[in-house]
C-alpha cells in the first residue's frame, strides 16, 4: 500500500487469498476492480444527505487482525498484508455506496491507530527509533506501536472515554516535522480510481497536539500546543496534494472540542484554521466532534471559524449541544452534520425519535444544509449483524451493528428528502415496542435489591492498615511480594479445547481434564519462578468480561461481534439487555482446584462491576448506575463463595474504572461516587484476613487517585511502565497511599523482554516515592496475548529484580554506595573510565573505577557504559567495604557508658543523632566492665532545628516518621493521611490522619500538603503517646549530658540493668582519681543518682543545662571551667529542636530535676519559669543549625604522649589527664 511501505526484509508469502492477484502485482485500484467487478463502477446512484464518521477496520471476521499477526510473526509478507488491507477498504467503500451514503470517509482505515498515522504523516518519530527521513515504512511504524528488541513502544492510552487505545505522540521543542506518510492522499486516490468520491479524514492539528505529551528528556511543563506553527506547514502540503487529486471535501476530526478547554487552547483552533484558510480555499471543510456535548464557549468559537463549511456534532451523548443549536442558533449557510445514529452501541435506532429531532433541526438550518450522520466512528461497534446466526431472534431484532447503522443513516436521510420507507420504519417501531414489553428484560427481585443500595455506604468494617496487618500474619509474604495480574498465554491448543467444548465435540470430562492440566502447568511454572502470590492463568476464559456475562442472567452473546481495542487486539463485548443476577457460582470450582495444587496463596480472579459495565454493550433504557449496582450484587455473592472455599486473596479487576469517567468535569463526581460504591459493594462483607486486590490499566489515573484510594482495596495493581511512570508523579506531589500498590514494572503489550537491571531501576523509582512495605512487583497487565517464550524470561527477570532489591544489591545503586564509602573515609571521589567494542546496535562495554589509587575493573561485558561502571563500582565497593577502615588515633582508656550502643541508637534517634562504633578497642579494666571490645562514639548531627511549627514543617523534622515508628512499636495499624484545600485561588491545605478508627486534624491550613500532614501527625503523636513524649524528654536530657562531654568512648555492652524509664544510671570509670558528681540525670521519678567520673570529665559536664524555649526548641548551654584557674571558662550555647515538643520542661537546679509544664502557647506555669526567663534572654551563638560543641577526648598525661594531628589541648587538663578538642 502506498503511504506506508515496508523497508524491512520479509519472508516469502504463505498467506491465503487470491494468489493470481498477488502474482500480477495489481495496483490497489485495479485490485478492487478485480475483487468487486467493473459493473460496480458503472452503476449511477442517487445519494441523500448522509454521512458516516468512520467504519470498523478489522473486517467482519477479523481479517486484518490475522493478517497483522501473521506479518509480525514473519509468516507472511508486506504485500500479503497490504492485499488484505486493500480488500477491506474496497469492500467498505462498496458497502457504503450500495447503501446510498453521500459523504463516504477515506483515510479512516489504519494498520494500527489513526493517531499514530498522524504522527507518521508529520514525521514526528521519537529519536530512539533511528528514523532518518523519507516515507515511513512498516518497520518504523510498528516499532513505534509495539516496540522492538532494542527500544520500547510509545505510550498507549484510552481514546477519550472508550475502550479503544491510541498511541500518544511524544513531542518536544526540538522535534523535527516533515511530510513523511502520504497515506491520506493515497487512499483518496485509491477510492477515486474506483469511481467513489470520498471525504479524506485527518486528525485535526489542535487535537493532535492536545493529545500529545512531552518526549523523554523534555521539561514536563512543556506545552506541545506551542508547536502549532511547526506542524501547520505539513497540513498545508497534505491539503495541496488532496486538492490536486480532486478532493472537494476534507474532514478534520477535532474531538478535543468537547473537553473543558482553557481559553488559550480554544484560541488555538481559531489560530490554526485562520492560518489554513487560504490553503483550504476551494474545498468544503468539515470540523467533526464526538463523544460529548460541545461546551458553549467552544461552540461559539468554532461556528465563527472562517473557511469552514460544516460542523459535526454527537447528538446521542451530546444532547445539550442540540439545545445549544436551538437556543444559540447556527451560522447561516453552513452544513450541520447531525450525529443521531449511535456509533458506540449496538441498539437499533429509534427511527421515529431521531426523525423528530432531524425535523426540528431542519427548521433551523434548512433542508439543504442538514446531513444525517453517525454520532462518532462506527469502529466502536461490531461489524455486521448478518454474521450472528446463533443469537436469539427476539434480541437480534433489537440490535443494529455497523452495517445496519449505515442503512439506518440512509433511511433517515431518505425520510428527510420525502422518501420515507414506511415498512422499514414500521418494523423498527415494532422492535422498539417488543423490547420495552419483553418479560426477559425485567426481574423485580433484582430491581428491589439494587434499589435498596441507594443512599447507603458499603465499606469494610476495619480500616486498611489493620486489615493489612491481619493479612500479613496469615499470608506471611516477603517485602516486595511478586505476583501477576491474572491471565497466562492462551495457546492454539487451549483455544481449540474451548472451541470444541462449546461445539459439543468433546465431553465435559475431557474439557475439565484439559483445563486442569493447563492450570497445573501454570501453577508449577510460577512456583519454579518463585512468584509469591499465584494465579491459575484463566485457561477456561476467552475474555475477562464475556466469561462472566455468559454465566449471569440478563446477558446475550455474539459469535463475531468483535471490536478493536488496540492494534490487532479485539474484544467481543457482551450485550446487557435485561436485569442482571447470578444463578450459580462462576469461578469457585477452578479457583479451589488451583489452590489445591500449591501451598502458596492463590488469587481468585473476578472482573469488577464497573469494568463489566464499561466493556459491555449496555442497555440504554435505564441509568447506567442501576445496571452497575445489579452487577455488583452478583459479584458480591461470588466473592463470598470464594472466601468460603478458602481463597485468601481475591482480585476484583476494575481495569475500566477510569474509562467511564465523563469528559466534562461537572459530571465526574457523580460517576465516581456510584462507580466506587459499586466496587465496595462487592467485598464489604469479607473478613479482615481476606486480601482484596484490584487492577487498572492504560488510563490517566492521576486525576482520580483519591477515588482510587476511596475504593478501599487492600492492594491495587496498576499500569505504569508504558506511561513513563506518570502514575508515580502523583505520589511525588504528596498524595499518600496506605494500602498495597503494584505499579507495573514492564509492558506486556510489547514482545520486548526487559532486563533485570531495567526492572530493578523501575522499582527503585517506585521506592523513591512509595514505602517499601506497601510495594508489590508485577507486570502491567495480564499475559494472555503474549507467548511463553516471552513470558518466562520476562517473569524470571522480574522476580530476580525483586530479589536483588531485597538483599540490597541493586546494580544501579553501587556507584552511589561507593561514593558514600569514599566520603566516609575521606578519600577522593571515584574516577571512571570506559572502553567500548562491538557494533553500535550491540555494544560491549567495560569500565574501570579508580578509588584511593587502586583500580577496579568490571568483571564482564555490559550493554551500556552506565551498567559497566556500576559493575566496576560493585567490585570496588565489595572489596573495600570488607576491609577494616583506617585506624583512629590511639587512646589509653575507654569509658563505658550506662547502656549498650543499641540503646544509645534508640534514644539518640529520637533527637536525630546516630551513634556508630568505630574501630576495636579494649575497654576499661575494671571488674564491672570485663575485657570487651568497644568503640568510639561518634555524633552524626542531623538537627535542622525548628523554632516554630512552620519551621518544623519547612525543615522536615518528621513527626510522620516518628508517628509511624511508635505505631509499629505498639503494634497498631499504619496511619492514613487525607487532605482538603480551602478552595481559595492560592490553595492552603488541612490534613487528617486516621489511626485505628481515630482521626486527628492538623492545627490549621498550611501552604503544602506535606506541612499539613506533619502537623496532623504531631497532633496524633501528642494525643496517643504521652509515654513517647516522656521518653523523648528523658532522652533529650540524657543526650545533652553526653554532648557536654563531647566525643567519648563507650562500651559495647550494658553495664547496668535498665527499664524503659531508665533508672539508677551511673557513669563507671577505672579506679583512678575518682570525683563525685551529683547533677547528672534523674529518671523523672526520683532524686538524681550519684555517679563517679574521672577528671576532667566532671569539669566538662558540671554546668550542662538544657532549657525549653517558648517555640518548642531547647537551648543547650555548657560551661567548661578549669578548677586550677577559675578565670578560664569556655561557654557554648545553641538552640535546637526536639523531634517531639515535650508537654513539660525539666531543668536542673542544685543537682535535681525540676518538672514544669508548658501551656499551649509555650508559656511556663511552673517553678521553672524563673530559670526559663533568665536563660531565654541569653542570645544564642547560632540558631537552627548544628550544636556548637567539638569532639573532646582525654589521654593519660605521660611524658611520651603524642597527641593526634589536629588535637587542641584544653585548659581543663591537669597533671594526670590531658583533655583535647577536635574541630567537628
N, C-alpha and C positions, 0 to 999 in steps of 0.2 A: 504494500500500500504506500502511496505517496505521502509525504509528510512525516512519517515515522518509518525509517528504513533500518535494516539490520546491518551493523558493521562487524558483528561477531561471526565466527565460524559456526556453521550449523551442521547437524548430522543429516544424512540422506532422508528424504521424505518417506515416512511409513504411514502417513495419515490416510484415512479413507476419504472418499468423496468422488468427484467426477474427474477421474485421472486424466482423461484426454484433454480436459480444460487446463489442467496444470501443465501438461506436456507442451501445449500450444502456447503457453505464456501469454494468454489474452490480457488486454488491459482491463481495468476494473469495470469500465462501462460496457465493453464487449462481453465480459464475463456475465454481467447482469442480463444482457440481451440473450445470452445463451441459456441462462437459467430460466428467465421469465418469458422469453419468446418475443418476437418482433410485434405480434398483434397488440401486446400491452402498450407499446409505444405509440400506437396509432389511434387508440380509442378516445375521441373527444368526450369530455365530461363537463357538465355544468357544476360549478362548485359554489357552495354557500359560504357565508362569512363565518368560517370555523377555523380553529387553531388548536394545535397540540404543543404544549410547552416542551415536552421531551418524551422519550419512549424507552422501555427496558432494553438493555443491550445484550443480556446473556443468551437470549433465544428461548423459544418455548420449552426446549428440553435441555437447557444449559449448554448449548453447543459451544459458546465462546469459553466457558469455564474449562471444558475438557481440552479444547484446542490450546488454551494458555498453559495449562499444566503439562500437556504433552511437550510443548515447546520448551518450557522451563526445565523439564527432565531430560532434554536432549533427544527426545524420541521423534520429533518432527521438526521441519524446517520453518524458517521465517515465511517462505512462500506458502506453506500449508496454513499457517496461522492467518496470513493475510487473505487467503482464499475464503476461509470460514468467516472472517470479518466482512468481507465484501458481500458474501452471500446473505448474511444477516441484514446488512444495511439495505440491500436491494429489496429484500422481502418486506422490510418495514415500510420503505417508501411506497412500494406497490400496495400494501395493505391500506395505507392512508389515502392513497389516490383512489383506490376502489371504494373507500368509504365516503368519498366526496369532500375530503378536507382541503380547504383552500390554502391555508398557510402551514406548510409542512416544514418541520425543522431539519436542518442538517448540522453536522459537527456536534451532535449530542451523543454520538457513539464514542466510546473510549475503550482502549485496551486495558485501562486500569482505573483512571479517575479524571474527571473533567478539569479539576483544578490543577492537577499535575500536567494535563495537556496545555493549560495556560502557561505554566512555568516553562514547559518546553518551547512554546511559541515565543516567549520573551527571552529565552536563553539564560534564565536565572538559575543556573546549575551551581549548587554549592561546590566549593573548591575541592573537597575531598574526593569527588568523582572524576577528577582529572579531565574535565571536558576542555577540549582545545579549539572549539569552534565548529562551524558548519552545521548541516542538518543533523538534528539529534536522532540517533538510531535506537534500536531496541536495547542495546547493551547499557547505554547511559540511562535511558528511560526506566528500565526495570531495576537498575541499581538504585536509582532514587526511590523507587516504590518499595523495593524489597531488601535492599542492601546486597552486599556480596561478601565473599570470604575475607575481604580486606577492610571494608568500611560498613557502618550501619546504615539503615534506611533513614529517610526523613521521617519526621513525626507524622503520626496519623491520629486524627481525632474526629469526633462526631460532626456530621454536616447539620448544623443548626440543631433542631430537636428531633432528628430522625435516627434510624438505626444504620444509615449509610455513613461511611467514613471517608474523609478526604485527606490528601497528602498536603501538609502545611508548608507553604513556601518559606524559605529561610533567606532573609534579605539583610543587607547592611549598607552603610554609606558608600562602600567600595564595590558593591555588586555591579557587574557589567552586564548590560542588556543588549541583546541582538536578536534579530528575527531568525529564529533557529528551527521552527517547525511550521511547514506550510499546510498542515492538516486541514484547517478550516477551508482554505481555498480549494484544496484537492477534492474534498468531499462535496463541495458545492458543484465543482465541475463534473464530478462523477455522476451526480444526480441529473444535472442539466443534459449530459450526454444521453440520458435515458428519456429525455423529454419531460422531466419532472422539475418544476421550479420550486426551490426551497428557500427558507429563510436561514441563512447562516447564523449560528448562535455562538456568542463569545461571552466568557465571564467578564463582566464589566470591570474597568480599570480600578474603580474605587473599592468595589467589593474584593477584588483580588488583593489589594494592599491591606485592607482592613482584616482580611483573614490570614495575613502573613505574620511572621514572628521574627524577632532579631536573630540573625545567624549566630553560631557559636563564636565566641570571642568578641561579639558586638555588645556594647553597653545595653543593658536590659531596658533602659528608658528610651532607647532609640525608637522612633515612630516610623514604621515603613511607609506611612502615608506621605512622608516627606519626599518619597521617590516618585511622586506622581508625574512630575515633569520629565523624569527619565524614561518612563515606560510609554508615555503617550506617543512618542515618535514611532514606536513599534506598532501600536494600534493604527496609526496613520498608514503605515506600509500595508498592513493587512487590509484595511478598508480600501486602499487604492487598488490592490490586486482583485478584491471582490467586485469592485465597480468595473474594472477592466474585463472581468469574466462574465459580466452581465447581470449581476445581482441587483434586484430592485428594492429588497428589504434587508435589514440587518437587525438582529435581536441581541441586546446586551442584558444579560442576567445580572441584576443588582439586588439580590435578596437582602443584603445588609440594610437596605432602606426600611425594613420592618423593625429593626432594632432600636433601642433607646440611644440614639447617637447624640454626641455633643455638637455644639454649633459649628465648630471648625471642621468636624467630619462631614456635616451636611453641606458646608460651603465647598467642600472638595468636589461634590457632584456638579455644582454649578461651574466650578473652575474647569473640570475635566471636559464636560460636554460643550462648554464655550470654546475651549481650545480645539475640540474635534469638529466643531460646527462646519468649518469650511471644507474639511475633508469629507464630511458626510453629505455635503450638498449634492442633491440629485438622488439620494437614497431615502427611502422611508425607514425611520428609526423607531424601534420598539424598545422601551425600557420595561423589563419584566421583573415583577416582585412576587414573592410567595412565602408561605408558612405562617403568616400572621397579619394583623392589621398594620397598615402604614400609619404611623403617628401623624397628627395634624400638621406639625411643622414640616415634616418630610414631604407630606402630600403637597403642601403649598410650594415647596422649593422645586420639586421635580415637575409638577404640572406647569411651572413657569419656564422650564428649560426651552431655549430656542433651538430649532432644528430637530426637535423630537416629534415624531408623528403620532405615536400611540403609547399607551401605558397599560400594563397587565397587572391585575390585582387578584389575589386569592380571596374569593368571597365565601369560601367554606370556613376557613379558620380566621378570616378577616371580616367578620360581619360588620364591625364598626367602620370599616372602610366604605362599605355600602352606604351606611348612614352619612359618612363624610361626603361622598359623591352627591347624595341627595341634599345635604344641608349647605355645603360649601360650593357646590356646583362643579362643573367640569369644563375645561377650556374648549372654546368653540373650534370646530374644525379638526379636532383630534380624535383618534380612534381609542375606544375603550375595549380592551380585551378582558372580558368578564369570565373569571375562573369559577364557574358554577358547577363543574363536574369534579368530584373529589379525586385528586390524584394520589391520596395517601391511604385510601381504604378500599375495601372490595364490595361495598354495598351498592346495589343498583341505585341509580339516581332517582330521586322523587321528581319525575319529569314535570308534573303539574306544578309543584312548588318552584322549581327552577324557572319554568316558563313564565310564571308570575313575576319573579324577580327580574327577568330579562325584559319583560314588557314595561316594568317601572323604569328601568334604565334607558330603554329605547325612547321614552318620553323626554329624557334629559339630554341624551347625546345625539339622538336621531338614528333612524333605521340604517342609514348608510355607514355610520361610524361605530356601530356596535358589532363586536365579534365574539362569538361563543368560544370559550376556551376551557381548558382544564385548570384546576387550582394551582397545580405545580406539575413538574415532570411526572409521567406515569411510571418512572423507574422505581418508585416506592411501592408499587403494587405488583401482583402476579401478572403473568403474560396473557394467558388465554384460557377461558373457562371451558372451551371445547375439549381440552385435554383431560378434564376431570370426569372420568367415566364411572367412578365409584362413589361420588358424592350423592348424598340423599337428594332426591329430586325436588322436594319442597324447599330445602335450604338452598339448593342450587338456583332456584327461581328468584331468590332474594339477592343474588350476587351479580357483580359485573367486574371482570378483570380488565386489563389494559385494552385488549382488542375490543371488548364490549363497550368500554368507555369512549373509544373513538367513534363507535356507532352512535352512542348517546349524544355526543357533541354535535354530530352532523344532524341527528334527529331534531335537536333543539334549534339548530341554525335553520333547518328547513321550515320548522314551525314558525319562526320569526319571519321568514320570507313568504308565509302564506301557504306553505305546502306541508301542513301538519299531517303526519301519518297516524290516523286515528286508531288503527288497530294496534300499532306499536305502543301508543300512549295508554290504551285500554289495558293491554297486557301488563304494562308497568304498574298501573293503578291496582290491578288485581293482586300482584305480587306484594305491593306495599300493604294492602289490607290483610293478606294472609299472614304476613309476618307479625302484624300487630295483634292478631287474634289467636295465634297458634298456642296451644297449651304447652308445647315443648319449650316455650320461651320463659314461662313464669313458674317459680317454685315459692309458694307463700312461706313455707317454713324457713327457707334460706333468707328471704327478704326480711322477715321478722328478726332473725338473728343478727343480720347486718345492721338493721335499723337500731338495734339495742346498743350498738357500739358507739353511736354518736354521742358526743358530749362527755365521754369517759376517757381517762388517760391510762393506758395499759403499760405498766412498767414492771420490771422485776423488783422484788421487794428489797433486795440488798444492793448497795452501790457497787460499782465495778471493781474498785480496789479490793474490797473484802471478798468479792467473788473470785478475783484472780488469785488471791492468797489461798482460798479453799481449793481452787482447781490445781494450783501448783502442788499442793500437798498430795493430791490424788494422782496427778499425771506425772509428777517428778520430771519435768522437762528441763533440758540444759539451757544455759544462756544462749541466745541466738538460735532458737529452735528452727529446724528446717521443715518445710512441707511443700506440697504442690497445690495447684488450685483445684484440681478435680479430675479432668479427663486425661487419658493417655492416648497415644496414637491408635487410630482405627484403621486396621489393615483391610485389604481387599477380602481376605478370608472371613474376617469378622463381619464385615458388611454383608457378605454372601450368606452367612448364617442367619443374620436377622431377616434378610430378604426372603430366604427360603422358609423361615418360620412363619412370617406373615402370609406367605403364599400357601401355607399348609403343605409344604413339600418335605418338611422334617417334623418329627413329633416334638411335643413339649419336653419329653425326657432328653431327647438328643440336644435340643436347644439349651436346656439348663446345664447339661454336661459341658457343652462347648463354652458357654459363658463362664462357668465355674473354672474351667481350665485357664481362661484368659485372665480372670481375676487373680487366680493363684500365681500366674506368671508375673503380673504387675506387682503383687504384694512381695514376692520374693525379690524382684528387681529392686524395689525400694529398700528392702532390708539389706541387700548387698551394697546399695549406695549409702547406707546408714542414714536415711532420712528419718526424722524423729516422729512426725505425725503423718500417717499414711492415708492414702485414698485407694478406692477399689478400681479406679480407672474408668468407670462408667461404660463398660463394653456393651451393656444392654440398651444404651441410649443412642438414638440417632441425632437428637437435638435437645438442648437443655430446657427448652420451653415445650416443644412438641411432645416430648416424653411424658411430661406431667399432664398436658392437656388431653392426651389420649386416655388418661385414667380419671379425669374429672368430668362431671356432668356439665352440660352447657357448652361443650366444645365440639367443633367439627374440624375435619382434616382433609387436606388435598393431597394429590399424588404429585402434581407438577406445579404447585403454587409457589415457585421459588422467587426470591427477591435478592438482589445483590446487596451485600453488606460492605465488602471492600474487595478490590482486585477480582480474583476468581472465587472468592468465598461467597456462598449463597446460603440463605436461611429460608425455611419454609414455615412461615408463621401460622399457628393455628387460628381458627376463627371462633371467637366467643360470640355465640348467638343468643344465649339464654343465661339464666341464673346458675351460679357455679356451686357445686358441692363435691365432697369426696366420698364415693361409695365404699371404698376399701383402702387398706394400706397400699402405698405405691412403691416404696423403696426399702422397707424393713427387711424383706427376705434377703435381698442382695447384700445389704449392709451387715446384717447379722452373720451371713456366710463369710464375708470378708474379714470381720473381726475375729472369727473363729480360727483364722489362718495365721494370726500373729498375736504376740503379746504386747505389741506397741499400740498406741491409740489409733483408731481407725475413724476417719471422719464420715459421718453421714452427710450425704450431698443432696441439697434441695435447691430449687430455684425459688426466689422470693416473689411475693405477690406483685410488687411494683414492676419487676422485670417481666414476669409473665404477662402483665397487662400491657406494658410498653412494647413488647416483642410479639404481640398478637394483633390480629385484625379485630378490633374491639367493637362491640355493639354500640350503635350511636343513638339508641332510643332511651338511654338513661345516663346520668352523670358518670364519668369515669371512676370517681372515688367510690361510688356504690359498688361497682363491679370489683374494684380492688379490695374492698372490705370482705366481700364474699370469698375471694381467693385467699385472703389472709386467714380466714377461719378454717378453710380446708387445709392449708399448710400447717396451722397450729395443731390440728389433730395428728398430722404426720410427725411433727416434732415430738409430741408427747409419746407416740408409739415407739419412735426410735429410742428415746430415753428409757422407756420401759424395757426395751430389748437389750439394754446395756451399752448403748453407744454414748460415749462420754464427750465426744466432740461432734458438733453438728454445724455444718456450714449452710447458711441460707444466702445464696447469691443474690445481690442486688446490683448486677452489672449495669442495669439501665436506669438507675435512680436519677442520675443527672440528665439523662437523655430526655426525660419527660418534663423537664423544667420549662415553664412558659418563657417565651422570648422577651416578654415585657415584664419589667421588674415589679410592676404593680400587681401582677398576678402570681408571682412566685411564692410568696409567703403562704398562701392558701394551699398551693400544690404541695409544698414541702411539709406542711402540717399533716395533711392526710397521708402522704407517702411514708413519712417517718412513723406515723401512728400505725399504719398497716404493718410495717416491719415489726414493731414492738408487739403487736397482737400475736404474731406467730410464735413468740418464745417467752411471753410474760409468765408462763406457769412452770417453767423448768426449775430444777434445783440449782443452788449456788455452784455445786460441783460440776455441773454440765456446762461445758465451754461452747459458747455460741460464736461462730465465725460468720463474717460476710465478705463478699468480694465485689469490687467495682473495677471497671476497665474503660480506657480510652475516652475520657471526657475531661473537661477542665473542672476539677473538684474544688479549687481554692475558694471560689466564691460561695460554696455551700458547706464548708468544712464544719461550721457549728451545727448544721443539721445532721451531718455525718456523726459528729460526737453525740448528738441527741438521740441517735438510733440506739445507743446504749449496748452495742455489741461488745463482747469480750475481746475479740480480735478482728481487725479488718485488714484484708489483703487488697492491694490497690495497684493499678497500673502506674508505672513511674519511669521505667528505663527509656522508653521511646520519646518521652516528652522532656528530655534533658533535666530530669529531676525537678520539674516545675512544682510538683507537689511539695517538695521539701522547703520551698521558699516560704510557704505559709507558716511553717514551724520556726523558720529563722526570724519571722516577723513577730513572734511572741505567742502564737497560738499553742496552747498546751493540750496534749492528748494523753490521758491517763490510762487508756486501755492498750491492749497489744496492737501492734501495727506492723504490716509487712509490705512496704513499698517494693514493687517488683524489681529484681536485680538483673533480669535480662529479658530481651524482647523475643517472645515466642512466635511472632508473626514473620520473622525473618529466618531463613535457613542458616544464618551465620551462627557459629558456636563461639561464645565468649570465653576468654581465658580466665583462669583462676585469679590472676592479678587484676584483670578488669573488673571482675565481680567484687573482689576484696576492696578495690578502690571505691566502687559504688557504695558498698556497705559502710566504708569509712565516712563517706559524705553523709550518710544517714545518721551515723553515730555522732556526727558533729552537731546535730540538732535534735536527736531523739535519745532518750535514756536507753542504756543497754538492756535493762531488764524488761523492756516492752517491745523490743525489736524482733521481728521474725524475718527469716530469709526464705524467699520463694520466687518463682518466676512471675512474669507479668500476668499471665493468663493460663487457661487450660492448654494441654498439649495435643489435643485431638487432631489438629491439622498438620502436625509435624511427623517426621519419620523417626523410628527408633535409632537410626544411625546418627540423627541429630540430637535426639533427646538424651541418650545415655551419656555422651561426653559432656553435654551442657549441664546436666544434673550432677555429674561427677565433679565438675569444676565448681559448681555452686556449693556443694557440701564441703569440698576442700577449702573454699574461701571462708566459709563459716568456721571451720576448724582452725584455720590459720589465725583467724582473729581471736578465737577462744584462747589459744595458747600465747597470744601476744606476739606472733611472728608475722605481722602484716608486712609484705615486701615494701610497700610504699612508705613505711614508717622508719626504715633503718637509717636513712640519711638524717632524719630529724634526731633519732636516738644517738647516733654517732656524734652529731654536733653538740647535743646536750652533754655527752660524756666529755668532750673536749673542753667545754666551758667549765665543767665542774673541776677538771684537773688543770685548768689554767694553761691549756695548750692553744696553739694557733688553730684556726678553723681548718677543717679538712679541705684538701685540694684535689679536684677530679680531672682526669683526662680520659678520653675515649678513642678507640680505633674502630674503624668501620670496614667491612668487607662484604662481598656478595652483591647481587643486583639490587637496584633501587626498590623493586617490589618485594624483595625478601632479604633485607639486610641482616648481616651478622655483626653484632656489636659487642665489644669487650671494653671494660673500663678498669681504671686504676685509681685508687684513692691514697693520698699520702697524709699520714697522721703522725705528728711529732717526729718527723724524719724517717718514718717507716712506710714502705709502700705495700698495699694490699690489692690483690687482683680479683676480678670477678671469676668464678670457677668455670664458667662455660659461656657459650654464645647466647646473646639475648636479641630480641627483635627490635629493641629501641635503646637509645642512649640512656633514657631515664631508668629503664629496667636494669640495664647493665650497671649503672652507677649504684643503684640500690643494692644489687647483689654484692658489689665490691664493698659497700658500706656494711652489709651484713657480716662479711668475713672479718672486717676490721673490728666491728663492734663486739662480735662474739669472742674474738681473741683478746681484745684489750679489756673488756669488762670482766673477763675471767682472771685477769692479773690483779695483784694487790695494788692499790693506788699508792702514790708516793708517800713516804713516811712523814708523819707530823713531827714537830720539834720534840725532843725527849723531855720528859718530866720525871721528878723523883717520886711523887706520891699521887695517888688517886683518891679522890674524896667521894665516898659513897653517899648518895642521896637517899632519902627515906623511901622511895618507891622505885620499882623497876622501870626500865626505859619505855616499855609498852604503856605503863600508866602515865608517864610523862606525856607521851604522844596523845593519850586520851584527853588529858587536861589542857595541854598546850594547843591542841587542835581547836578547842573552843575559842581561844583567843587569836587564832591564826598563826600560831607557832608550829614549827615542825622540829622534832628532836631526832637527831641521827647519831649513830655510833660511828666513829671514825678511827680506824686503826685498832690494834690489840694492845692492851696494857695490863699489867698486873695491878690489882687494886691494893688498898691498904693492908697492912699486915696484921690488923687486929683480929682477935679471935672471932669477933662477931661477923667480920667480912669473909674470912677464909681466903683461900687462894683462887681467885676467879679472874676471868677476863673482863675488862671494862672498856670504856671508850670515852672520847672527848665529846662533851655535849655541845652541839652546835645550835645556834639560833638562826633559823631561816625566817626572817621577818616578812610577814605579808600584811602588815597593818596598812590599810588605806583608810585611816580613821575618819569617822563621820562626826560632824559637830551638831547635826540635827537630822531630822528624819529625811529631809530631801537629800542631804549629803549621803546618808546611809544608802538610799536607792541609787543615787548617781554613781557612787563608788562601788556598788555591787557587793557590799557586805551582805552575804547571802543568808537572810533569815529563812529563805525557802530551803536551802540545803540543810540548815540546822533543824528545821521542822521535819524534814524527811528523815534525818538521822534519828531524831527522837521517836518518830513514829515507828521506824523499823525496830528500834531498841525495845519499844513497848509492844511489839507485835500487833500494831494497828495497821489499817489499810493506808495505802498511799494517798496523798492529797490530790484533789481535782480542782483545777482553777477555772473560773469563768469570769469574763469581763464584760462590762457595758460602758458605753460612752454617753456623754451628756447631750449629744445632739447638736452641739454648737459647731460653727464652721471650723474653729480651731479645737479639735477634739481633746477632751480630757476623759480619763478612764477611771472607773472604780472596779475593784476586783473582789471576788468572793471565792474563798477556799472552802471546800467541803471535805470533812473528815468523819467517816463513820456516821453519816447522817447529820452531823452538826455543821453549821455554816458560820463562817467568820468573815466579816466585811472589812475592807480597807478603811482607814480613818477618814478618807475623803477622796476627791478626784485628783488624779495625777496626770502629768504630761504624757507618760507612756504606760503601756500595759505592764511592762516589767516593774516599774516603780509601784504601780498599784498592787501587783501580786506580792511584791516584797512587803508592803505594808500589811496586807491581809495575812501573810504568813507570820508576821511579827505578832499581830493580834492573836492569832491562833496559838502561837508558841507561848505567849504570856498567859493565855487563859487555860491552856490544857496542862502545861508542865511547870508548875511552880517549883517542883523539885529540880527541874532542869535549870531554872534561874538560880536556885541556891547553889547548885554545883558550879555554875558559871561564876558566881560571886566568890565562892571559895577558891576556885581555880585561879581567878584573876589575882587574888591576894597572894596565893602561893607562887605564881609565876613572877609577880613583881619582885618578891624577895630574891628569886633566882636572878632576875635581871639586874638587881642592885649589885649582886656579886660579880656579874659579868659571866664570861665563859668559864665554867668549872668542869671538873671531871666527875664522872658518875659510875656507879657500879651497875653491872648488868642484871643483878637480881635484887629483889626486895630484901631489906634487912630488918623490916618490921612487919607486923601484921597490920592490915588496914580494913576499914569498912568503906561503904560508899560515901560516908561523910568525913572520912579522913580523921582519925583520932590518934592522939599521942604521937605526933610527929616529932622526931628528934634528928638532929644532924650528928653523925658519928664521925670520929676522926681517929688517927693514930694517937697513941698515948704520949703525945709530945706537947708541952706548953699549952694546955687547955685553958680556955677562958669561958666564963659563964655568959650566956646571952638570954635575956628573958623575953624580948619582944620579937619573936619570930612569927608565930602564927597561932591561931586558935581554930578549933573546929566549928566555931559558931555556937557552940552549946555550953562551953565551959571556959575556964581560965586558960591563958596561954601556957603552953608547956615549955619547961626549961630545956635548953639544949646546950651541947658543948661544941665549940668550934675552935679552930686553931688560928692564931694570928697570921696575916692581918685580916682574915675574913670577917671577924667580929666588927672591925672598924669599917669595913666596906659596907656591911649590912646595917649597922646600928641605927641609921637615920632614915631608912627607906620608908616612904609613905605612898599611899595611893588615895586620891580624893576624887569623889564623883562630882563632875560638873553638872550644871543645870541642863545641859543639852544632851545628857546621856553618855558623854565621854568621861574618861577619868584622867586626872593629871598624875603622872608618875614623877616623883621627885626623889632624889637620892643625894645625900651629903657624905663625902668621904673626908674624915678628919684624922690627921696624924696625931696620935696620943703624945708623941715626944715633942711635937711642935704644933700646938693648937692653932697657931696663926695660919697654918697652911690648911685650907679647906677647898675641896672640889665640889661644886654644885652642878647637878644636871637635872633638867626639867623637860618634860614633854607632855603633850596631850594626845591621847589615843582613844579609840572607841572599842568598847566591848561588842562582841557579836550579839549578845543579849543585853538589853538595858535592865539592870537589876531594879527590883522594886524597892530595895533598901540599900543604904550606904553603910559600909563598915569602915571605921577609921581606927587607927592605933593611937592610944594615949597611955603613957606610962606602962607600956608592955601589955595592955589589954585591948581586946577588940570591942568597940562600942557600936552596937547596932543602931541604925537610924533609918527612917522611912522617907521615901521621896513621894511627893504628890505628883499628880499627872502633869502639872506644868513644870516640874523639875525642882520646885522649891522644897527646902528641907523642913521637916516638922519634928526634929529630934534634937537631942542634946549634942549632936554632931554639927549643928548648924554654925556654931562659932568657928570651929575649925574650918568648916567649908568656906565660910565667908572670908576667913583670913587668907586661905590659900588661893581662893578664886581671884584675888586681886593681883597675884604674882604673875607677871607676863611670862608665858612660856617662850622657850628659845625658838621652837618651831611648832607649827600646828599641822595636823593632818598628814603626818609623814612617819618615818621610822623612828623608833626610840633612840635617843642620843646617848647610848652607853656603849663603850668599847668592850672588846674581849679582855678579860683580866685573867692572868694565870699567876700562880705562886710557885716559887722554887726555894729549896733549902739554900741558905746563904753560905756557900762553901768557897774556898779560895780558888778552886779550879772551875768555878761556874762560868760557863759560856752561854750567854743569852742568845736566843734565836734572832735572826735578822728581823728588824722592824720593831723589836720589843723596846718599850719606853718604860724605864723604872718609875714607879710611883713613890711619892714622898711618904707613904704609909709603911714602906719597907723598914725592917729593923735588923738587929744583929743575927737573928735566926732565920728570917724569911725575907725573900725578895719578891715584891709584887710588881708585875709588869703589865703594860697595856698594849694592845694591838688595835690599830685602826680597823673599823669594820669595812 
